[in-house]
Amino acid sequence: FQLSFLATLALIVFARHFESFAWFRTWWGKVAALFLTTVVIELFTLPVIISTFGMLSLVAPLANALILPLVPVAMFVGIGAVTLTSLFPLLSLFAMPLVWLPLTGIIRSAEWLAALPGASSTGLDSRPVFAVLWYVCLGIVVYLLERFRKRYVLGMDH
């Protein structure tokens, strides 16, 4: 629950920044926004990840940005295959291998990236004081970004 809540909060807080800046409306800005979204979510969930798992994946933002486009494909193909095979059960022999392809791509990509040298860091500080300090600093950054957005993007001086 904590990870889902914090990831959703990160999206809510930073979505307005991606929508406000004209640069994010270009095709390369959209690609950058995909990567930055995963980084922002990682930053918001970092203390919970460290305290729960005792480690931090250093390749997670890259892995998420690379694998994310395969998720809707896997979902679309999976829903289509389930729907098709519920109507015509014999077609499951042909439809289900199609679901296997994007799912295998997701799993193999994650395994390959996780096997890279230095892909994760262990033994990080998971005391509550770290989480408090982290979120205070994150709150300051969010406040400053919001002031910047209001002043320079929206033309508001307050």
N, C-alpha and C positions, 0 to 999 in steps of 0.2 A: 504494500500500500504506500509506504513512504517514497519509494522510488517513483512510482506512478504519479503520486501527488506532486513531487518536486519536478519531475520532467514536464508535467502539464503546466505547472507554475512558470517554469522557464519559458515554455512556448508562449504563454499568455503575456509575460513581461516583455519578451523580446520581439514578438511578432510585429508590434507597432513600429519598431525600429527598422525592420526589414521592409515594411510597407512605406515608410516615410522617405527614405533616401532613394533618389532617382536611380542611383547606380545599381541598386538591387533589382531594378526593373529590366535591365539588359540581360541577354542570355548568359554572359559570364558572371553577372551579379547573381543570377538565380543559382548557378553552380556554386558560387561562393556561399550563398545563403544556405544551401544544402549542407555544406561542410560546417559552416559557422553554427547552424542549428544544432548539430551533433556536439560541437564543442561547448555550446552554452548549456545544453542538457547535462553534459559531463560535469561542468563546473557546478551546476546546481545540485547534482546528486553525489558529488565527490565524497563528502564526509560519511554519508550513509554507505556508499560502496566500500570505502576503506574500513569502516567499523564492522560491517557485515561480512565481507569477504576477506579482509586482511591483506588485500592487494589492490593494485590499480593497473588496468590495462593502458599502456601507453599508445597502443595502436587502435584503440576503440574508436576515436573520431574518424580515422581513415577507414577502418573496417565498416563503420556505420554508413559513411558517405558512399562507399563502393557497393555495399550490399543493399542499401535501401531501395534502389530502383528495381531490384529483383523481387521485392516483397509483394507489390501489387500484381506483378505478373504471376507469381505463385498463387496468390489469392484468387485472381480471376480464373486461371486455368483450373484450380482446385474446385471452385464453385461450379464452373462449367462442367467439369468431369463428374461431380456428384449429381448434378441436375440431369445430365445426359444418361448416366448409368442408372438413375432411379427410374427413368422412363424406359430405357432399353438396357437391361442388365448385362446382356452379352457384350455390349460395347465397352464394358469396364476393362476388358483385356487390352483394348487399344487406348482408352482415355487415361487410365491411371498411370501408365508410363510417361505421359505428357506432364503430369503433375510432378513426377520424380525429377525431371530435368531442372526446373528452376530451384527446387528445394535442395537438390544436390549441389547446384552452383552456390547457393547460400552457405551450406555447411562446409563445402571444400574451401571456399574463400575465407571463411572464419578460421578454419583449421590452419590454413596456410599462413595467414597473418599472425595468428597466435603462436606459431612456431618460429617466427622471426626472432633473431637474437635481441634481447633487451625489450621484448614485447610487453613485459609487465614488470612491475616493481612491488616488492613485498617488504614487510617490516615497517610500514608507515605508522605514524602516530595516530591512534584512533581514540584518544582521550576526548571527553566531552568539551574540554576547553578549546581543542582544535576546531571542533564543529562550530562553537560559538564565535570564535575569532574569524573563521572562514566566512560565516554568514554575515557577520558585521561588515567585513571587507567587501563582500559581494553586494550587500545593501548599499554601501557607499558608491560602488561602481555603477550600480543601477540608477541611483539618484543622480550622479553626475552625467550619465548618458541621457537621462530624461531631460535634465536641464539643457544639455547641448542640443538635443532634438527640438525642444521648444524654442530655444533662442535662434538657432541657425537654420533649421529646416522649416519650422512653422512660423517663424518671424514673431514670436512672442517674447517679451522681455521680462516676464515674471515667472 
